[in-house]
Structures are given as structure tokens and as C-alpha cells.
Amino acid sequence: MNKNKIPITFRKRMILYNLLVIVCIAFLISVYTYSFYKKDVIDSEAANSASRLHLVASRIEIACDELINIVQNCAGRKSLFLSSLLSGRVSRSGEGSGIYAANVLRDLCAISGYNEYIHKITVYEKGSLFIQAGTSYGSSNDADCIMKASWFDELLNKNMQEYTLTLRDNPFPLNAKAIPQLLPLIRPLQYSRKESPRDAWVCLTLSPRLFQDTLELLSQDKSVLIMTSDHSPVSSMNMEPFSMADIQAVLDIHPEQTGCVKASLSGTDCIFIWERLSVSGLILCEVLPLKNIALNPGAIQMTVGLVFVSCIVIGFSLSLLFTRYLTRPIMRLIGHMEAISAGNFDRNPDIESDDELGIIGRQINEMSSHVSVLMENRIRDEQEKMNLEIKMLQAQINPHFLYNTLDSIKWIATMQHNAGIVKVVSALSSLLKNMAKGFHEKVTVRQELDFLDNYVTIEKIRYIELFDVEITVDDPALYNAHIIKLTLQPLVENSIFSGIEPSGKPGLIQIHIFSREEVLYISIRDNGVGISQENIARLLTDTSRVSKHYMSGIGLPNVDRRIKLVYGQEYGLSIESEVGVYTCVTVSLPLEI
């Protein structure tokens, strides 16, 4: 590990992570702001275009209404000026009347305000009337030219309420090259007495220049198209880059009266706006290429920059507050852990709260309390162990001196033929040799029983056969099981001095050795005075009570404590007793063979 490396603290890491998240969020918000701004500009341009197109449509619709009124006046209304002429009561040879009628027709055109766009208006009644007005020169053959046109009968037989304009070939030879197509309106004369509509009609041919002049009122950079209901272009401006087929496809998909959609025209992404005129059937279209919509780069940069910087500043401020709120309890936890490392296990209420870190702090306080208790128990256990060792040292005498003395007594008794003394001295010598080897080593059950036999031999001579000992082993293999040395002797000693001797009558000590589920059990039962229940509760906890006449100086509490220290808290001694009947002490420890 590189010691010179600067550590990255939790707070720094949190700030870096939060800053990364904030930058990402700021970037996304900036992109959204730019997209929203761009969409708003496009929508605004589309709305302006729709409004502009509607004004043009309104202007054209007014013009069409005026021209339709002229046709209606000529076809169905007996005006004051024409009543005498058109009824046939005035002679056709009257030169003044004919001039008067032509002037009236010209006045009708002039009143409309669109006289300059009327190519020709012709009123014809076979055998009685033929008058013309308009911007182009007339000819006596004009009526025949109109009736010979391919579209004459189709338009003449239209519904009387239908005034849809269509673009048709110019029927007049004199100016057909200059103006190849016109927009004709034909209506039969309703007040005529002729049987066939072909014998009496009025025809108004409209010049497409009306629409071109109307478009020129718009800004010259706009792409606008006017077409008839059958999608024939009448007039246009800047429409060269766009395919008519694409425009017709969009209009076929959208039959609505007005609309605004995004479409790809000739490979260019555009906003397409249209409006259909209800009477004339004309369709006005405007195309806005998205690439030509002017965006304000300065406004975009300022807006996006302001949004980005605002997000960074606000997010960074919140990040600092958040990390401060989060790291403050963490620093308190670190401080408390350092105090624990220094040996201070006192509870710190400042690290406890209702959030997750507070729960961790509460658990740390609990842990430090448990550690404190464990250390106190460990100190107490060590003290007890030391006291026990001291007692054992105090109880010991020089083994070599004792063995030599006992050996001398044994030979004297042998020379005097005293078998009892020889037996007692031999048993005592074996007993002391085993005790001198230590209390904590493990021996087999057989070795422990041999040691116990030496002890029982001595006590039987002392108490003149006051008690008997019966030993039962369920399985011979258990003789090879290992237990801690001096486990049985203190228990038998307790049965003799605390059970049988106080009863004043011969007793029986029964030792039963068996196993259950990998656990070795040894029960020592006597029929002595018994133990009360309240004394049983404190018998295994009071390690200070060791009778002065106990040979080993180890009482029941110390036997239980030694087993628990070696094998664990789930093992040790258990006591059952009934006053005046019996006492049974059971040892449990792991089965080790």
C-alpha cells in the first residue's frame, strides 16, 4: 500500500458521486431546455405561418366571393340595367343600348374591385344577346370558342350551388400563348326562355395573376403554393425544391380543412401548413423547412448556460448539505470506535438516533457494553483461577519428601505384618502421585475410576465401611473416553461428607456412566440427607465454600467451572435432590474416544 497516497474520504466520495449525478441531470435538463426552446420556436413559426396563410386565404376568398357575385348577378338576377336588354324587348340593332349594356357589365366588374383579374366575362343568349367585358381584347368568335372548349359542358351542367374553381386551357386564340390557362366559372341564364342551357349562359374566366399578386404581398423568402381541389398548381412562390407528388401525398393523408404537420418533402424535413377554401375549393399551402427556421444562438446559449450553471450550483449546495448531514454521525461513530480502541467502553448516547446510522450507533453501544461485561467476567475468571492455583499450591507439600516418608511407613508396616496400614499407605501414595501431576490434563474414564478407587479405599478404612460404591458403565467403549482429571473424586467426596456422613447411617453411592447423542454423562447418586431447592440454586455459583477437610480442595462449583472453561457453557454439572431421600449430580461433557 502506498503511504503517500491521499485517502479519499467518504465525504469526498459522496461529493464526487453527487457532482457526477448533478452534471448528468444538468446536462439532461439543458438538452430538454434546448429541445423545448427549439420546439417552441418551431411551433411559433408554424402558428405565424398558419395565421399568415389564413390572411391570404381570407383575401382570396373575398375575391372569389366578389367574382361569384358577378356571375350570380348576370345569371340569375334581373338587374335594373339589364332587364330590358336581356328580356329581348329592346332591339339588338340599337347601337346605344348595346353600348349601354356593355358599360353596365364593365361597371359590375369594376365595383367588385377585381376588374384587372377578370380576363373576360361573356353574357350570351342565342339570337338575341352577346356582350363582353374584361382586361383582354374580345372577338365576335369568343362565344363559339368558349362553347367549343372541352370543359364547357362539364362546367355548364354543374350544380347551381357549386363554384369550385379548376384550372383549364385558355379557349381564346388571341392570347392563348400569353395566358395558357384560366379559371372559368359558367352558369346558365336562369331568366332566358331558351330550352337548352347552351343557348344562354354567362362565363367568367379568371386570370391566375390574382393569386400571384396576392402571394407577392408576402415576404419573398416564403414557400407558398395555391392549387385547385384537384391539386393543379395555380400559383406558387419558392416551391421549386419541393416535389408536387410529396405535397399531394400529404394532402391525401390529411383531408382536414386546415392543418399543420411535420413531413419530409423531397428529402427535407419540413413543417407543412395548409388551408382549404370551402367555396372555391382552392388549397393554400406553405412549407417551412426546419433547417431554415432561425434560432437565436445567443438566447439558446444564455438559456442553456444559465440552466446548467443553476443546476450545478443548486445541486452542489444540496450535495454539501446532504454529505454534511450524513458524515456528521459517521464521524461521531468513528470517534466512538477510536474511544473503544483506547479502552473506553462507556455508552455514547450522541451516536444513537432513529435513522439507519443511529441504529448502527445503538448496536455499537450494545457491543461495547457486552465487551465491557465480557472483560469484567474475564478478569473475574482469571482472579478465580489465580486464587484456585494459590489454594492448590498451599495444599501441596514436597512430593519427594512425602513419597519417601510413605514408603518408609509402608516397609515398617510390612515388617510388622500390618496389612491394613500397607493398603492405606499404598492407596494414599498412588492418590498423591496422580494429584501431583496437575488438575487440568485429560485422562480416560478408566484412569479416573482407578484414581477414584484409591480414594474410596482410604475413605472406607477411615469410616469403617460406612458406605459402598457401585459403578455401572453402559458401554465398555466408554472406559476409553477422555475427561478432565479429578472430575469424579470431588463429586464422590461431596456425597460422602455432605450426604452420607450427616445422615448417620450406612449409605450407597451409585456411579452410572452412559452416552447420548455424542455427549458423555456420568451421574453420582447417594442416598444421604439431600439438598433443599434453594441451596441447589447457589451451590454451583459459590466458589468460596470449600470445606477444610476436602482432600483436593476442589468443590462442586469449581468442577462445574473447569468443565465450562474447557468445553463450553452448554456442558457442566446439574443437580437433582430430594431432602432426606437422595442427591444426584450429573456431569455432561463431549464424548471424546
WOCORRA-V73148 format. One record per pair of residues at least 4 apart in sequence whose C-alpha atoms are under 6 Angstrom apart, sorted by the first residue. I is the first residue (numbers start at 1). J is the second residue. Records with the same first field share a line. If there is no record, write none. Layout:
I->J ; J
This chain:
11->323
14->18
15->19
18->22
22->26 ; 315
23->27
26->30 ; 308 ; 311
29->33
30->304 ; 308
32->36
33->37
36->40
39->43
40->44
48->52
49->53
54->58
57->61
66->112
69->73
71->75
72->76
73->77
75->189 ; 190
76->190
78->83
79->83
82->86
83->87
84->89
85->90
102->131
106->133
107->111
109->115
110->115
117->207 ; 210
118->134 ; 206
119->134 ; 135 ; 136 ; 205 ; 206 ; 207
120->133 ; 134 ; 204 ; 205
121->132 ; 133 ; 134 ; 203 ; 204
122->131 ; 132 ; 202 ; 203
123->130 ; 131 ; 202
124->129 ; 130 ; 200 ; 201
125->129 ; 199 ; 200
126->199
145->171
146->171
147->152
149->171
156->186 ; 187
163->280
164->280 ; 281
165->280
166->183 ; 228
167->182 ; 183
168->181 ; 182
169->180 ; 181
170->176 ; 180 ; 181 ; 182
172->176
176->180
182->206 ; 207
183->205 ; 206
184->204 ; 205
185->203 ; 204
186->202 ; 203
187->201 ; 202
188->197 ; 200 ; 201
189->200 ; 201
209->213
212->235
223->237 ; 238 ; 239 ; 286 ; 287
224->236 ; 237 ; 285 ; 286
225->236 ; 284 ; 285
226->234 ; 235 ; 283 ; 284
227->231 ; 232 ; 233 ; 234 ; 282 ; 283
228->232 ; 282 ; 283
229->281 ; 282
242->265 ; 266
243->266
246->265
257->275 ; 276
258->274 ; 275
259->273 ; 274
260->272 ; 273
261->271 ; 272
262->270 ; 271
263->269 ; 270
264->268 ; 269 ; 270
269->290
270->288 ; 289 ; 290
271->287 ; 288
272->287
273->285 ; 286
274->284 ; 285
275->283 ; 284
276->282 ; 283
277->281 ; 282
297->301
299->303
300->304
301->305
302->306
304->308
306->310
310->314
311->315
312->316
315->319
318->322
319->323
320->324
323->327
324->328
339->344
340->344 ; 345
345->368
347->365
351->358 ; 361
352->358 ; 361 ; 362
353->358
354->358
374->378
377->381
399->403
410->422
413->417 ; 418
421->425
424->458
425->429
427->454
439->485
441->484 ; 485
442->483 ; 484 ; 485
443->482 ; 483 ; 485
444->480 ; 481 ; 482
445->479 ; 480 ; 481
446->479
452->489
456->460
460->464 ; 465
466->506
467->506 ; 507 ; 508
468->508
469->508 ; 509 ; 510
470->510 ; 511
471->511
472->512
473->513
474->514
480->593
481->592 ; 593
482->592
489->493
494->498
495->499
496->500 ; 501
497->501
499->528 ; 529
500->507 ; 528
503->528 ; 529
508->526
509->525 ; 526
510->524 ; 525
511->523 ; 524
512->522 ; 523
513->521 ; 522
514->521
515->519 ; 520 ; 521
518->591
519->589 ; 590 ; 591
520->588 ; 589 ; 590 ; 591
521->587 ; 588
522->586 ; 587
523->585 ; 586
524->584 ; 585
525->583 ; 584
526->582 ; 583
527->581 ; 582
528->582
529->579 ; 580
530->577 ; 578 ; 579 ; 580 ; 582 ; 583
531->577 ; 579
532->579
535->539
540->557
541->557
543->557
546->555
554->558
560->572 ; 573
563->567 ; 572
564->568 ; 569 ; 571 ; 572
571->588 ; 589
572->587 ; 588
573->586 ; 587
574->585 ; 586
575->584 ; 585
576->583 ; 584
577->582 ; 583
578->582
